[in-house]
């Protein structure tokens, strides 16, 4: 029977068991929150060789993941690593792992697959820019915040390689079915091995099958190194060609032919959303597309990835038809907007003041006006538009860093508009 307490953490129930450790749902009485506690088995600790290896991996997980603060990477809160006890305390993510979505009878919709994989690419790109290669990407190491949603957390950085340190690369680390050809051959590794492994995860989410299957590891590793897998559409004919292409490029045998950066991988996933053969609901704007849209706006150029995801969580996205009045002159309002797509007119008392195009913000003066947020002009759509709306009280809930970037960007917008107005007056 599991101990009722691990350190100061009160054990609620067993979440899962592996070959070397068990994960428990526990209660942190000091911070008043649920946590997950990953604890090495006592028999592993007593084994001199295995104990040394797995203590090292657990310490690596705590040390590296603790430095990675990202909305799609599991947070590490605490760790105890000694000869007698070894556990790490982390964020509890209640939706289970991606393994539940890799069975032929429970495959997720294509748009959900893309959103999940897209968020993984952003998390792993963040880790890469901090010198970390995961080396063990697989469905069991990707957690769902909600079993039915697309919000994910990448976990288990125990096998990670930190390129900024003198850490010796341990051979044989990783899960065979998800290993890249370079990992199989025990070649020096970089982030492109994770790109391959995530390609395998995407393949499995699309088809319910691994690209290579075998009765023994030797045969499996040979196939990974030498054979070309069938495209996902061979298992599931309705898989769009665009997704076949993405998986094929992520899983290229030769590292030079694979995606060279996470940004390339993310970009192709975002483009797939715009393909009508993928998106089932043309009115919905997927989160991957939202991220790419905001990332491409000059207004958000100084926002970190984590802050872009924060903005997505604060905002409302909608599509409006030509002629729709988005903001009406004389009405009160506490929100501001960005034009994500399309074109709109700014008019005051019927007179045209300006034409807005994608990437521009409007309505922000209501946040700073002493007049109670009364609109001084109207904005109406001249084409079909995608509009991003953020309310003032939502902005107040944002992190200090996120708000600081908003206010700095607003000042730049105001400065540009004043400069343009001065030029127009000078030319009268």
NUVEX-179022 format. One line per 2 residues: their letters; for each residue x, y, z of C-alpha. Coordinates in steps of 0.02 Angstrom, whole numbers. Layout:
<nodes>
a> X Y Z ~ ...
</nodes>
This chain:
<nodes>
xx> 0 0 0 ~ 65 173 -44
xx> 124 283 96 ~ -3 410 157
xx> 124 550 149 ~ 280 586 45
xx> 376 722 133 ~ 250 857 175
xx> 131 802 35 ~ -28 708 79
xx> -58 565 -44 ~ -234 559 -118
xx> -220 419 -245 ~ -107 331 -369
xx> -108 409 -543 ~ 7 290 -634
xx> 150 167 -620 ~ 303 138 -727
xx> 454 24 -725 ~ 552 134 -605
xx> 430 255 -525 ~ 251 290 -475
xx> 154 454 -490 ~ 31 505 -354
xx> -101 639 -341 ~ -58 731 -180
xx> -110 884 -82 ~ 12 1024 -42
xx> -51 1090 126 ~ 63 1243 123
xx> 9 1308 -48 ~ -166 1232 -37
xx> -162 1148 -207 ~ -162 978 -291
xx> 7 919 -353 ~ 79 767 -440
xx> 222 677 -351 ~ 336 565 -453
xx> 431 447 -337 ~ 565 318 -377
xx> 532 143 -308 ~ 638 95 -155
xx> 708 -58 -245 ~ 772 54 -385
xx> 861 165 -259 ~ 940 12 -176
xx> 1012 -50 -341 ~ 1183 33 -354
xx> 1189 56 -543 ~ 1004 86 -579
xx> 987 196 -426 ~ 1129 309 -483
xx> 1057 322 -660 ~ 877 358 -611
xx> 924 479 -473 ~ 1024 572 -605
xx> 875 572 -725 ~ 756 634 -589
xx> 878 770 -538 ~ 897 817 -721
xx> 708 830 -738 ~ 693 942 -586
xx> 843 1051 -633 ~ 798 1078 -816
xx> 609 1084 -809 ~ 620 1201 -660
xx> 705 1327 -774 ~ 571 1313 -909
xx> 423 1425 -872 ~ 299 1406 -1013
xx> 110 1380 -1020 ~ 133 1214 -1110
xx> 272 1140 -1002 ~ 231 1058 -836
xx> 285 1166 -689 ~ 407 1091 -562
xx> 378 1145 -383 ~ 494 1043 -273
xx> 617 897 -273 ~ 705 785 -148
xx> 848 677 -214 ~ 949 573 -91
xx> 1013 395 -69 ~ 858 350 34
xx> 721 451 -54 ~ 695 525 -227
xx> 541 617 -287 ~ 492 770 -386
xx> 335 874 -357 ~ 252 952 -508
xx> 96 1035 -575 ~ -54 918 -576
xx> -129 907 -751 ~ -295 813 -736
xx> -339 767 -916 ~ -226 615 -935
xx> -98 584 -1072 ~ -110 583 -1261
xx> -104 393 -1257 ~ -294 392 -1241
xx> -305 478 -1412 ~ -193 356 -1506
xx> -315 210 -1517 ~ -404 182 -1685
xx> -575 199 -1603 ~ -540 364 -1514
xx> -438 467 -1635 ~ -459 656 -1618
xx> -524 768 -1757 ~ -392 836 -1876
xx> -407 1014 -1812 ~ -381 952 -1633
xx> -227 853 -1686 ~ -152 1008 -1765
xx> -186 1118 -1614 ~ -110 991 -1495
xx> 46 966 -1601 ~ 61 1154 -1633
xx> 65 1189 -1446 ~ 197 1054 -1425
xx> 305 1138 -1557 ~ 293 1305 -1466
xx> 338 1227 -1298 ~ 486 1132 -1372
xx> 544 1285 -1469 ~ 546 1380 -1303
xx> 649 1239 -1224 ~ 767 1235 -1375
xx> 803 1422 -1359 ~ 855 1387 -1179
xx> 973 1250 -1235 ~ 861 1101 -1194
xx> 824 951 -1306 ~ 692 835 -1229
xx> 745 668 -1311 ~ 593 569 -1253
xx> 442 645 -1340 ~ 298 521 -1343
xx> 110 523 -1303 ~ 141 471 -1122
xx> 246 628 -1096 ~ 114 749 -1162
xx> -26 786 -1039 ~ -200 857 -1072
xx> -265 992 -955 ~ -440 934 -1005
xx> -473 762 -1077 ~ -583 837 -1213
xx> -479 993 -1250 ~ -319 1047 -1337
xx> -227 1128 -1192 ~ -70 1024 -1161
xx> 85 1012 -1051 ~ 248 930 -1103
xx> 321 833 -957 ~ 464 716 -906
xx> 624 810 -949 ~ 726 675 -861
xx> 810 621 -1023 ~ 836 799 -1082
xx> 1004 859 -1148 ~ 1058 1032 -1093
xx> 1177 1098 -1227 ~ 1236 1241 -1117
xx> 1306 1120 -986 ~ 1440 986 -979
xx> 1310 848 -957 ~ 1368 686 -1037
xx> 1244 614 -1161 ~ 1177 450 -1095
xx> 1154 321 -1233 ~ 997 216 -1242
xx> 886 353 -1170 ~ 717 371 -1255
xx> 571 261 -1306 ~ 619 151 -1455
xx> 461 176 -1560 ~ 482 366 -1554
xx> 671 374 -1578 ~ 743 466 -1727
xx> 864 375 -1843 ~ 1004 480 -1767
xx> 953 425 -1591 ~ 948 243 -1648
xx> 1126 259 -1715 ~ 1183 348 -1555
xx> 1239 501 -1654 ~ 1255 674 -1575
xx> 1080 746 -1554 ~ 999 916 -1563
xx> 819 981 -1568 ~ 788 894 -1735
xx> 777 727 -1645 ~ 628 798 -1549
xx> 553 858 -1713 ~ 560 679 -1779
xx> 483 608 -1619 ~ 341 734 -1622
xx> 312 684 -1804 ~ 289 505 -1743
xx> 164 566 -1611 ~ 68 661 -1745
xx> 69 506 -1856 ~ -5 404 -1714
xx> -138 535 -1674 ~ -192 536 -1856
xx> -194 348 -1885 ~ -198 252 -1720
xx> -40 163 -1779 ~ 146 185 -1755
xx> 242 214 -1917 ~ 350 62 -1877
xx> 296 -89 -1776 ~ 392 -248 -1738
xx> 398 -398 -1621 ~ 569 -350 -1552
xx> 670 -192 -1524 ~ 813 -243 -1639
xx> 697 -260 -1789 ~ 605 -100 -1740
xx> 765 2 -1731 ~ 823 -69 -1899
xx> 659 -15 -1980 ~ 672 160 -1905
xx> 848 179 -1974 ~ 817 107 -2148
xx> 633 99 -2201 ~ 509 231 -2260
xx> 341 224 -2170 ~ 176 228 -2266
xx> 91 399 -2264 ~ -46 422 -2133
xx> -177 427 -2271 ~ -137 245 -2312
xx> -211 197 -2144 ~ -345 332 -2145
xx> -389 392 -2321 ~ -476 551 -2261
xx> -313 622 -2192 ~ -282 781 -2294
xx> -130 788 -2407 ~ -64 938 -2310
xx> -52 833 -2152 ~ 32 689 -2245
xx> 162 815 -2304 ~ 192 887 -2130
xx> 216 715 -2053 ~ 331 660 -2193
xx> 444 812 -2175 ~ 450 798 -1984
xx> 501 614 -2002 ~ 630 630 -2140
xx> 771 504 -2114 ~ 907 626 -2164
xx> 919 765 -2038 ~ 954 896 -2174
xx> 785 858 -2256 ~ 687 870 -2093
xx> 614 1031 -2025 ~ 767 1129 -1972
xx> 677 1236 -1844 ~ 523 1224 -1734
xx> 462 1385 -1816 ~ 455 1296 -1986
xx> 355 1154 -1910 ~ 236 1276 -1822
xx> 214 1378 -1981 ~ 158 1228 -2084
xx> 36 1174 -1949 ~ -39 1349 -1944
xx> -56 1348 -2134 ~ -148 1182 -2123
xx> -286 1268 -2025 ~ -317 1384 -2171
xx> -343 1237 -2288 ~ -530 1207 -2306
xx> -499 1020 -2318 ~ -440 1022 -2137
xx> -550 1143 -2041 ~ -724 1073 -2010
xx> -795 1234 -1939 ~ -746 1381 -2048
xx> -814 1509 -1922 ~ -706 1448 -1778
xx> -529 1519 -1767 ~ -411 1384 -1700
xx> -288 1433 -1564 ~ -138 1391 -1674
xx> -200 1517 -1803 ~ -232 1645 -1666
xx> -53 1624 -1606 ~ 21 1645 -1780
xx> -90 1795 -1814 ~ -38 1887 -1656
xx> 143 1838 -1676 ~ 141 1917 -1849
xx> 74 2086 -1788 ~ 199 2226 -1758
xx> 104 2271 -1599 ~ 154 2106 -1518
xx> 334 2096 -1578 ~ 407 2115 -1402
xx> 285 1992 -1321 ~ 359 1823 -1271
xx> 270 1664 -1326 ~ 200 1641 -1151
xx> 125 1816 -1158 ~ 48 1783 -1330
xx> -41 1631 -1257 ~ -94 1742 -1112
xx> -170 1868 -1234 ~ -263 1727 -1322
xx> -337 1677 -1155 ~ -390 1857 -1118
xx> -467 1894 -1287 ~ -625 1857 -1385
xx> -612 1820 -1571 ~ -755 1843 -1692
xx> -792 1855 -1877 ~ -900 1999 -1937
xx> -983 2031 -2104 ~ -962 2187 -2213
xx> -1063 2333 -2146 ~ -1055 2275 -1964
xx> -1027 2419 -1842 ~ -890 2358 -1725
xx> -879 2518 -1622 ~ -1013 2654 -1624
xx> -979 2838 -1599 ~ -1054 2908 -1438
xx> -1074 2740 -1352 ~ -980 2691 -1194
xx> -857 2548 -1200 ~ -715 2476 -1098
xx> -638 2366 -1233 ~ -514 2386 -1374
xx> -491 2283 -1532 ~ -368 2221 -1661
xx> -409 2186 -1841 ~ -341 2011 -1873
xx> -408 1999 -2051 ~ -498 2113 -2172
xx> -525 2301 -2186 ~ -628 2427 -2087
xx> -668 2615 -2093 ~ -653 2741 -1953
xx> -785 2879 -1967 ~ -832 3028 -1860
xx> -1001 3110 -1890 ~ -1007 3019 -2055
xx> -840 3084 -2115 ~ -704 2957 -2160
xx> -552 2977 -2047 ~ -451 2821 -2083
xx> -450 2647 -2159 ~ -390 2505 -2047
xx> -305 2349 -2112 ~ -251 2184 -2033
xx> -137 2207 -1883 ~ -202 2376 -1827
xx> -281 2412 -1659 ~ -427 2528 -1622
xx> -535 2582 -1476 ~ -389 2586 -1354
xx> -417 2769 -1307 ~ -571 2716 -1207
xx> -451 2639 -1081 ~ -363 2803 -1049
xx> -501 2930 -1080 ~ -563 3039 -937
xx> -733 3045 -1022 ~ -793 2877 -958
xx> -742 2779 -1112 ~ -865 2861 -1233
xx> -817 2822 -1413 ~ -763 2971 -1516
xx> -782 2883 -1684 ~ -865 2733 -1766
xx> -778 2582 -1843 ~ -870 2475 -1970
xx> -812 2327 -2074 ~ -793 2355 -2261
xx> -748 2171 -2293 ~ -772 2011 -2195
xx> -660 2037 -2043 ~ -587 1939 -1899
xx> -589 2049 -1744 ~ -494 2021 -1581
xx> -578 2104 -1430 ~ -497 2131 -1260
xx> -593 2209 -1115 ~ -510 2329 -995
xx> -547 2222 -843 ~ -474 2070 -932
xx> -314 2167 -964 ~ -305 2205 -777
xx> -297 2017 -745 ~ -145 1998 -858
xx> 30 1974 -787 ~ 131 2130 -749
xx> 251 2094 -893 ~ 108 2069 -1016
xx> 24 2233 -963 ~ 189 2325 -975
xx> 210 2267 -1156 ~ 31 2322 -1195
xx> 59 2496 -1125 ~ 225 2514 -1215
xx> 147 2460 -1380 ~ 0 2580 -1353
xx> 123 2723 -1332 ~ 207 2676 -1497
xx> 37 2672 -1584 ~ -10 2842 -1512
xx> 158 2915 -1562 ~ 139 2851 -1741
xx> -38 2920 -1754 ~ 13 3091 -1688
xx> 158 3096 -1811 ~ 40 3054 -1956
xx> -85 3185 -1898 ~ 52 3316 -1888
xx> 107 3275 -2065 ~ -70 3292 -2130
xx> -92 3460 -2045 ~ 73 3520 -2115
xx> 17 3474 -2291 ~ -148 3568 -2281
</nodes>
